[in-house]
Amino acid sequence: MAQSIEHRGAEACQTLPEIQAWAAGNHASTEAYVELDTQGASRQAVSFSGLHESSLALAAWMELRGIGPGSVLALVAAPSIAYATAYAAAARLGAVTSGINPRLGERERREILEMLEPELLLADDPGTYPAAIDLREALSASMALTEPTLPMPIDGEAPVTIVWTSGTTGKPKGAVFTHRALRAVARGVDVLSQPGDRRLSPVPFAHVAYMTRVWDEAEHGITTVISPQPWRASTTIAVMEREGVTVGQGVPTQWELILADPKLESADLSALRLAGTGAARMAPDRVAALRNRLGVPVIVRYTSTETSLGTGTRPGDADDIVATTVGQPVPGVQLSLLDDEAKPVAVGEVGRVVLSSDATMLAYLAGRDPSSPHGLRMDEERTREVRRDDGSIITGDFGMLDAAGNLSLVGRANELYQRGGYNVYPAEVEVVISALDGVKQVAVVGAADPILGEVGVAVLALEAGKEIALEDLREAVKAVLADYKAPDALLILDELPLTPMMKIDRTSLQAPCEEAARVRSR
């Protein structure tokens, strides 16, 4: 397959198997993936040509088990070369791959598997799931097999992956992406991708930040350096130094832990050209600290599972832009902010964030449909809630644009609360509080109140030896925002709980915040 298309340009490729075969011919000896253990004692790597060959062998093994167009592969596994190989193998057979984060709760995993009804389930821990097969044993068993009968050509408009939302409430939603959408992602990653990059990947492979970016990695010959799990700052620093990482990625919590680790002081990170972050805010002084210590630009990226691409800041943007905004649309993305009547809002006014590009999901998954060419049944009702007639996606976020066109997020739809009839968006309150001396982590959560309907509870983790009083906190917020946005209650914790994606777990904070609000109202 590689021999038949390697003479063509990457722009001629229309499916994931085509671009990965092209990469096998054009980036043959470049490492596609590097996998290390937490002690750094072992190192595994596979080149783009090696990935091509091993995925063909695994595809032959899958084909013997009836996998082909219309089939679904479920992967319940940590990031690994084996995971990447299985994804590539299924795509070569015209099947759809859905990753499932092993750190999800048992109920969430069960609900996802019930919707997927996968023909094949590969897992790191197969004993946990009925009919599951050990992922690495499958890879080993495939080594002696010859190439499969490839179902070519595969339609570029066909689904290739299903990515599950990382929200902490409600039934999981699976966003279905086509080959064409993955191709569009590669056109919009912008400064995060340069040919020959060695990019650190700290996210679960089941996340949209991996599942929809494999085309980009293949086309640009990018080496994915898999961050050892469980994630540790000291290990990450050592990996970045040893592997010559050029693009470091992490959420603010991870970068803070890296900045605090003494190993950073002596580490040689001269290969680094960019540090990317997202999912939460960093205060301007922390952006400056990260930029100064690493000696490279810090950029923010924002998107949703359903859109895959969104907005981002640019190298050279001021620290306060990186800290308080998520920048401007990346190439190929159109952004609009709409009110409740779907009309555009003015600059400086809050509206619902709407994103449009060729990288957006096709639909949400409802279940399986054997009569469908791709074996999937789409959830038209849930899809209509977020996907407009023009294909744009109504995200769960509220935001506002400044005069320069930078987007500031002020909160999610499910985080908005109403205090005395006034809307309060937690994110804008958190920006003010995060800039206060001694504040390490902050979340503002709405809780029930018998008089005002809802009030805000500020949940803080403070630096050692620091203290803050509720009234001082309220005065600081009122000096910047409307008085009704000042939190009415304060809860101090040693550390704020985090989700598997290292975002603040607001769901687990709800009960203690409700109690804090009740104590206040007595």
JOTA-V975737 format. One record per residue. N is the residue number from 1. RES is the residue in one letter. SS is DSSP state (A for helix, B for strand, O for the rest). Layout:
n:N res:RES ss:SS
n:N res:RES ss:SS
This chain:
n:1 res:M ss:O
n:2 res:A ss:A
n:3 res:Q ss:A
n:4 res:S ss:A
n:5 res:I ss:A
n:6 res:E ss:O
n:7 res:H ss:O
n:8 res:R ss:O
n:9 res:G ss:O
n:10 res:A ss:A
n:11 res:E ss:A
n:12 res:A ss:A
n:13 res:C ss:O
n:14 res:Q ss:O
n:15 res:T ss:O
n:16 res:L ss:A
n:17 res:P ss:A
n:18 res:E ss:A
n:19 res:I ss:A
n:20 res:Q ss:A
n:21 res:A ss:A
n:22 res:W ss:A
n:23 res:A ss:A
n:24 res:A ss:A
n:25 res:G ss:A
n:26 res:N ss:A
n:27 res:H ss:O
n:28 res:A ss:O
n:29 res:S ss:O
n:30 res:T ss:O
n:31 res:E ss:B
n:32 res:A ss:B
n:33 res:Y ss:B
n:34 res:V ss:B
n:35 res:E ss:B
n:36 res:L ss:B
n:37 res:D ss:O
n:38 res:T ss:O
n:39 res:Q ss:O
n:40 res:G ss:O
n:41 res:A ss:O
n:42 res:S ss:O
n:43 res:R ss:B
n:44 res:Q ss:B
n:45 res:A ss:B
n:46 res:V ss:B
n:47 res:S ss:B
n:48 res:F ss:A
n:49 res:S ss:A
n:50 res:G ss:A
n:51 res:L ss:A
n:52 res:H ss:A
n:53 res:E ss:A
n:54 res:S ss:A
n:55 res:S ss:A
n:56 res:L ss:A
n:57 res:A ss:A
n:58 res:L ss:A
n:59 res:A ss:A
n:60 res:A ss:A
n:61 res:W ss:A
n:62 res:M ss:A
n:63 res:E ss:A
n:64 res:L ss:A
n:65 res:R ss:O
n:66 res:G ss:O
n:67 res:I ss:O
n:68 res:G ss:O
n:69 res:P ss:O
n:70 res:G ss:O
n:71 res:S ss:O
n:72 res:V ss:B
n:73 res:L ss:B
n:74 res:A ss:B
n:75 res:L ss:B
n:76 res:V ss:B
n:77 res:A ss:O
n:78 res:A ss:O
n:79 res:P ss:O
n:80 res:S ss:O
n:81 res:I ss:A
n:82 res:A ss:A
n:83 res:Y ss:A
n:84 res:A ss:A
n:85 res:T ss:A
n:86 res:A ss:A
n:87 res:Y ss:A
n:88 res:A ss:A
n:89 res:A ss:A
n:90 res:A ss:A
n:91 res:A ss:A
n:92 res:R ss:A
n:93 res:L ss:O
n:94 res:G ss:O
n:95 res:A ss:O
n:96 res:V ss:B
n:97 res:T ss:B
n:98 res:S ss:B
n:99 res:G ss:B
n:100 res:I ss:O
n:101 res:N ss:O
n:102 res:P ss:O
n:103 res:R ss:O
n:104 res:L ss:O
n:105 res:G ss:O
n:106 res:E ss:A
n:107 res:R ss:A
n:108 res:E ss:A
n:109 res:R ss:A
n:110 res:R ss:A
n:111 res:E ss:A
n:112 res:I ss:A
n:113 res:L ss:A
n:114 res:E ss:A
n:115 res:M ss:A
n:116 res:L ss:A
n:117 res:E ss:O
n:118 res:P ss:O
n:119 res:E ss:O
n:120 res:L ss:B
n:121 res:L ss:B
n:122 res:L ss:B
n:123 res:A ss:B
n:124 res:D ss:O
n:125 res:D ss:O
n:126 res:P ss:A
n:127 res:G ss:A
n:128 res:T ss:A
n:129 res:Y ss:O
n:130 res:P ss:O
n:131 res:A ss:O
n:132 res:A ss:O
n:133 res:I ss:B
n:134 res:D ss:B
n:135 res:L ss:A
n:136 res:R ss:A
n:137 res:E ss:A
n:138 res:A ss:A
n:139 res:L ss:A
n:140 res:S ss:A
n:141 res:A ss:A
n:142 res:S ss:O
n:143 res:M ss:O
n:144 res:A ss:O
n:145 res:L ss:O
n:146 res:T ss:O
n:147 res:E ss:O
n:148 res:P ss:O
n:149 res:T ss:O
n:150 res:L ss:O
n:151 res:P ss:O
n:152 res:M ss:O
n:153 res:P ss:O
n:154 res:I ss:O
n:155 res:D ss:O
n:156 res:G ss:O
n:157 res:E ss:O
n:158 res:A ss:O
n:159 res:P ss:B
n:160 res:V ss:B
n:161 res:T ss:B
n:162 res:I ss:B
n:163 res:V ss:B
n:164 res:W ss:B
n:165 res:T ss:O
n:166 res:S ss:O
n:167 res:G ss:O
n:168 res:T ss:O
n:169 res:T ss:O
n:170 res:G ss:O
n:171 res:K ss:O
n:172 res:P ss:O
n:173 res:K ss:O
n:174 res:G ss:B
n:175 res:A ss:B
n:176 res:V ss:B
n:177 res:F ss:B
n:178 res:T ss:B
n:179 res:H ss:A
n:180 res:R ss:A
n:181 res:A ss:A
n:182 res:L ss:A
n:183 res:R ss:A
n:184 res:A ss:A
n:185 res:V ss:A
n:186 res:A ss:A
n:187 res:R ss:A
n:188 res:G ss:A
n:189 res:V ss:O
n:190 res:D ss:A
n:191 res:V ss:A
n:192 res:L ss:A
n:193 res:S ss:O
n:194 res:Q ss:O
n:195 res:P ss:O
n:196 res:G ss:O
n:197 res:D ss:O
n:198 res:R ss:B
n:199 res:R ss:B
n:200 res:L ss:B
n:201 res:S ss:B
n:202 res:P ss:O
n:203 res:V ss:O
n:204 res:P ss:O
n:205 res:F ss:O
n:206 res:A ss:O
n:207 res:H ss:O
n:208 res:V ss:A
n:209 res:A ss:A
n:210 res:Y ss:A
n:211 res:M ss:A
n:212 res:T ss:O
n:213 res:R ss:O
n:214 res:V ss:A
n:215 res:W ss:A
n:216 res:D ss:A
n:217 res:E ss:A
n:218 res:A ss:A
n:219 res:E ss:A
n:220 res:H ss:A
n:221 res:G ss:O
n:222 res:I ss:O
n:223 res:T ss:B
n:224 res:T ss:B
n:225 res:V ss:B
n:226 res:I ss:B
n:227 res:S ss:O
n:228 res:P ss:O
n:229 res:Q ss:O
n:230 res:P ss:O
n:231 res:W ss:O
n:232 res:R ss:O
n:233 res:A ss:A
n:234 res:S ss:A
n:235 res:T ss:A
n:236 res:T ss:A
n:237 res:I ss:A
n:238 res:A ss:A
n:239 res:V ss:A
n:240 res:M ss:A
n:241 res:E ss:A
n:242 res:R ss:A
n:243 res:E ss:O
n:244 res:G ss:O
n:245 res:V ss:O
n:246 res:T ss:O
n:247 res:V ss:B
n:248 res:G ss:B
n:249 res:Q ss:B
n:250 res:G ss:O
n:251 res:V ss:O
n:252 res:P ss:A
n:253 res:T ss:A
n:254 res:Q ss:A
n:255 res:W ss:A
n:256 res:E ss:A
n:257 res:L ss:A
n:258 res:I ss:A
n:259 res:L ss:A
n:260 res:A ss:A
n:261 res:D ss:O
n:262 res:P ss:A
n:263 res:K ss:A
n:264 res:L ss:A
n:265 res:E ss:O
n:266 res:S ss:O
n:267 res:A ss:O
n:268 res:D ss:O
n:269 res:L ss:O
n:270 res:S ss:O
n:271 res:A ss:O
n:272 res:L ss:O
n:273 res:R ss:O
n:274 res:L ss:B
n:275 res:A ss:B
n:276 res:G ss:B
n:277 res:T ss:B
n:278 res:G ss:O
n:279 res:A ss:O
n:280 res:A ss:O
n:281 res:R ss:O
n:282 res:M ss:O
n:283 res:A ss:O
n:284 res:P ss:A
n:285 res:D ss:A
n:286 res:R ss:A
n:287 res:V ss:A
n:288 res:A ss:A
n:289 res:A ss:A
n:290 res:L ss:A
n:291 res:R ss:A
n:292 res:N ss:A
n:293 res:R ss:A
n:294 res:L ss:A
n:295 res:G ss:O
n:296 res:V ss:O
n:297 res:P ss:B
n:298 res:V ss:B
n:299 res:I ss:B
n:300 res:V ss:B
n:301 res:R ss:B
n:302 res:Y ss:B
n:303 res:T ss:O
n:304 res:S ss:O
n:305 res:T ss:O
n:306 res:E ss:O
n:307 res:T ss:O
n:308 res:S ss:O
n:309 res:L ss:O
n:310 res:G ss:O
n:311 res:T ss:B
n:312 res:G ss:B
n:313 res:T ss:O
n:314 res:R ss:O
n:315 res:P ss:O
n:316 res:G ss:O
n:317 res:D ss:O
n:318 res:A ss:O
n:319 res:D ss:A
n:320 res:D ss:A
n:321 res:I ss:A
n:322 res:V ss:A
n:323 res:A ss:A
n:324 res:T ss:A
n:325 res:T ss:O
n:326 res:V ss:O
n:327 res:G ss:O
n:328 res:Q ss:B
n:329 res:P ss:B
n:330 res:V ss:O
n:331 res:P ss:O
n:332 res:G ss:O
n:333 res:V ss:O
n:334 res:Q ss:B
n:335 res:L ss:B
n:336 res:S ss:B
n:337 res:L ss:B
n:338 res:L ss:B
n:339 res:D ss:O
n:340 res:D ss:O
n:341 res:E ss:O
n:342 res:A ss:O
n:343 res:K ss:O
n:344 res:P ss:B
n:345 res:V ss:O
n:346 res:A ss:O
n:347 res:V ss:O
n:348 res:G ss:O
n:349 res:E ss:O
n:350 res:V ss:O
n:351 res:G ss:B
n:352 res:R ss:B
n:353 res:V ss:B
n:354 res:V ss:B
n:355 res:L ss:B
n:356 res:S ss:B
n:357 res:S ss:O
n:358 res:D ss:O
n:359 res:A ss:O
n:360 res:T ss:O
n:361 res:M ss:O
n:362 res:L ss:O
n:363 res:A ss:B
n:364 res:Y ss:B
n:365 res:L ss:B
n:366 res:A ss:B
n:367 res:G ss:B
n:368 res:R ss:B
n:369 res:D ss:O
n:370 res:P ss:O
n:371 res:S ss:O
n:372 res:S ss:O
n:373 res:P ss:O
n:374 res:H ss:O
n:375 res:G ss:O
n:376 res:L ss:B
n:377 res:R ss:B
n:378 res:M ss:B
n:379 res:D ss:O
n:380 res:E ss:A
n:381 res:E ss:A
n:382 res:R ss:A
n:383 res:T ss:A
n:384 res:R ss:A
n:385 res:E ss:A
n:386 res:V ss:A
n:387 res:R ss:B
n:388 res:R ss:O
n:389 res:D ss:O
n:390 res:D ss:O
n:391 res:G ss:O
n:392 res:S ss:O
n:393 res:I ss:B
n:394 res:I ss:B
n:395 res:T ss:B
n:396 res:G ss:B
n:397 res:D ss:B
n:398 res:F ss:B
n:399 res:G ss:B
n:400 res:M ss:B
n:401 res:L ss:B
n:402 res:D ss:O
n:403 res:A ss:O
n:404 res:A ss:O
n:405 res:G ss:O
n:406 res:N ss:O
n:407 res:L ss:B
n:408 res:S ss:B
n:409 res:L ss:B
n:410 res:V ss:B
n:411 res:G ss:B
n:412 res:R ss:B
n:413 res:A ss:O
n:414 res:N ss:O
n:415 res:E ss:O
n:416 res:L ss:O
n:417 res:Y ss:B
n:418 res:Q ss:B
n:419 res:R ss:B
n:420 res:G ss:O
n:421 res:G ss:O
n:422 res:Y ss:B
n:423 res:N ss:B
n:424 res:V ss:B
n:425 res:Y ss:O
n:426 res:P ss:A
n:427 res:A ss:A
n:428 res:E ss:A
n:429 res:V ss:A
n:430 res:E ss:A
n:431 res:V ss:A
n:432 res:V ss:A
n:433 res:I ss:A
n:434 res:S ss:A
n:435 res:A ss:O
n:436 res:L ss:O
n:437 res:D ss:O
n:438 res:G ss:O
n:439 res:V ss:B
n:440 res:K ss:B
n:441 res:Q ss:B
n:442 res:V ss:B
n:443 res:A ss:B
n:444 res:V ss:B
n:445 res:V ss:B
n:446 res:G ss:B
n:447 res:A ss:B
n:448 res:A ss:B
n:449 res:D ss:B
n:450 res:P ss:O
n:451 res:I ss:O
n:452 res:L ss:O
n:453 res:G ss:B
n:454 res:E ss:B
n:455 res:V ss:B
n:456 res:G ss:B
n:457 res:V ss:B
n:458 res:A ss:B
n:459 res:V ss:B
n:460 res:L ss:B
n:461 res:A ss:B
n:462 res:L ss:B
n:463 res:E ss:O
n:464 res:A ss:O
n:465 res:G ss:O
n:466 res:K ss:O
n:467 res:E ss:O
n:468 res:I ss:O
n:469 res:A ss:O
n:470 res:L ss:A
n:471 res:E ss:A
n:472 res:D ss:A
n:473 res:L ss:A
n:474 res:R ss:A
n:475 res:E ss:A
n:476 res:A ss:A
n:477 res:V ss:A
n:478 res:K ss:A
n:479 res:A ss:O
n:480 res:V ss:O
n:481 res:L ss:O
n:482 res:A ss:O
n:483 res:D ss:A
n:484 res:Y ss:A
n:485 res:K ss:A
n:486 res:A ss:O
n:487 res:P ss:O
n:488 res:D ss:O
n:489 res:A ss:B
n:490 res:L ss:B
n:491 res:L ss:B
n:492 res:I ss:B
n:493 res:L ss:O
n:494 res:D ss:O
n:495 res:E ss:O
n:496 res:L ss:O
n:497 res:P ss:O
n:498 res:L ss:B
n:499 res:T ss:O
n:500 res:P ss:O
n:501 res:M ss:O
n:502 res:M ss:O
n:503 res:K ss:O
n:504 res:I ss:B
n:505 res:D ss:O
n:506 res:R ss:A
n:507 res:T ss:A
n:508 res:S ss:A
n:509 res:L ss:A
n:510 res:Q ss:A
n:511 res:A ss:A
n:512 res:P ss:A
n:513 res:C ss:A
n:514 res:E ss:A
n:515 res:E ss:A
n:516 res:A ss:A
n:517 res:A ss:A
n:518 res:R ss:A
n:519 res:V ss:A
n:520 res:R ss:A
n:521 res:S ss:A
n:522 res:R ss:O
